[in-house]
Each structure stands twice: as C-alpha cells, then as structure tokens.
Amino acid sequence: MVANTFTYDIQQAGYAFDQYDLKGEASYPLFLNEFRTYLWRDQVGLEGGGAAPTISVKNQSIHTDLFVSVVGNSSEFAYLIGVVKPKKVKSFFGLGKIKEVRWVTIYLTEKPRDVERAFNLFFNMQLEELNSNLNALPIFLEQKATPKKC
C-alpha cells in the first residue's frame, strides 16, 4: 500500500495562472491554520485577469487535488471548493474511444465549515463521504482541467 503524501501550494490574487508558491508537505492541522489565517477578504476580487486566491492540496498517490478559492468581493464572497481528479471520458463529442483526462468540478458554498469538513475528509481519505458532501453543494463549474505547469 502506498502512503498518502499531501503537499500544498498557494496562489495569491493576480498571480499568473501557472504561478504559485510551493509550500511543501501538508497535514489537516496545517491546512486548517492556513485556511483560517489566509486573508480571503483582502484578496477576493483582486484577480485583475490573473488567478484567484487559492490554497491547493495534492495527494499524488491518488492523483487528486482539492482546492479552495473565493469569488465575489470584500464585502460579500463565497468559497469555491474544487476537486481535480482523473476521469474517463469519450473523445470526439462522446463518440470516440474512452480516455482518461484530468477533470475539475468546483462547488460553491458560503460556509467555511463546508470547506473545513471537505479537507478533513480528504486528508483522512474518506473519499466517498467527501464526494457525497460535495455533491450536496451547488456546482459552480465542471470541465476538463487545464494542466498546471511546474
């Protein structure tokens, strides 16, 4: 059995979409501290054509990322919880061969506790419960993921 190693990175508002600060190994307590102390209200709405403020956690052993970002402005914003994972899709408008792609689904919530719960489940590898909890939230966006450049 492969050990689950989590790493994380942070994008500040306005960074280029392929720019982020690598932070190293992650744990749930470390994520919780980053999430609770991150200046979301100061960063939201400052994208200026670049990336939104985001904390992203990766589990390389299952090729899945979970991230939190925000949308709105400093007086009213919501959290976006995104999952990027492998998904089998049919190519050529659904008529071709099945291939595996990186797929992103982003959910919307106004509650910080939804974010904290999602990441707790992710770090504890309770992926079915994570999917169930996220599927109870409204979908903000769903599409093939754009590869992140290292």
N, C-alpha and C positions, 0 to 999 in steps of 0.2 A: 504494500500500500504506500502510495506517495504522500509525503507530508504536505499539508496545505501551508504554503508560504504566502503571506499577504504583503504587498507593497503599496505605497500610495504616492500620489503627486497632487500638486495644487496649481491651478491656473488662476491668475488674477484677472480682473475685468480688463478687457482691451488687449490682452496678450494675443499674438498670432495664434491661429487655431492649432498649430503644431508646436507651440511653445508652452512649456510647463516646468515647474520646479519639482524635480525628483526628490522625494523625502526619505526613501528607504523603507525598511520593514515596518509593517503596521500591525496593530492589535486593536481590539474593540475599545479598550480604555483610551488608547492614544487617539483613535478616530474621534471618540466622544469629546475629548478635550479640544481637538482641532475644530470640530463642528460647532461646539458651544462658544468657542472664543473667536471664531472667524468673524470678520466684520462684514457680514452679509449686507446689512442696511447701508453701509458706506460704499459697497462695491456694486450693488444692483443698479442697473441702468447705465453704467459707465462703459459699456462694451465698445462704443464708437466704431462699429464694424468689425471688432475682434471677438474674442471668446468671452463668454460669460464667466463670472467667478465660479469655480468648480473644485470640489475635492473628489478625487477618483481613487478607488481601492481596487487592486487587481489580485486575482487568485490565478496564478499561472498553471497550477495543476489541473484546473477545470476550464482554463481559457475563458474566464468570465470576469468582467469588470462591473462594479457597482459604483455609481457616482451620484453626487448631489450638487445641484446648481440652483440658481434662482432666476425668476422672471418677474418683472414689474418695475417699481421704482422705490425710493427710500421710504415713502410713506405707506406703501401697500405692495407687498410682494408675496409670492408663493414659492415653494420649493419644488424642484424637479428632481425626481429620483429616476435614474436611468440604469438599465441593465444592458450590457453588451455581451453577447454570447454567440456561440456557433448555432446556426440554424440551417436545416436542409430546405432548399427551395428549388423549384423547377425553373430552369433558364428559359430564355426565348418566350416570354409572355406566358409562362406556365405550361408550355407545350414541349419543352426540351427535356434534356436529361436532368436528373436531380444532382445538385451540387451543394456543397457546404459553404456558407458565407458567414461573415460576422454581422449580426443583426442587433439593432438598438431599439429598445422600447423605453419610452420615457413617460413617467406617470406624474401627475400633478397633485400636490397637497399643500394646505396652508398650515399643517400641524407639524412642528418639529418632532413630536413624539413618533409620527409615522416614519420619519427619516431615521431616528434612533433605533426604532424597532426593526426596520428593514436591514440596517447594517448589523445589528445584533444577530439576526437570523443568518445573514451572510457569513459573518465571522464564525458562527457556530455550525456552519454547513447544514442548516435546516432549510434546504433549498425549496422543497415542496411547500413548506409553510410560507417562505418568502414569496414564492410565486402566487400563492393564494392571497396573501395580504396585499401584494401589489395589484393583482387583478381586481381587487375591490375598489381601487382608486381610478379616477378618470385617466384615460390615455391622452397624453399631450402630443406625442409623435411616435411613429413606428416606421422604420425603414432600414435598408441596408446601411451598415456602418461605414464611415469613411476611415481608412486606416490612419492610425496615429504614427507620425514619423518620430523616430528616436534620435 
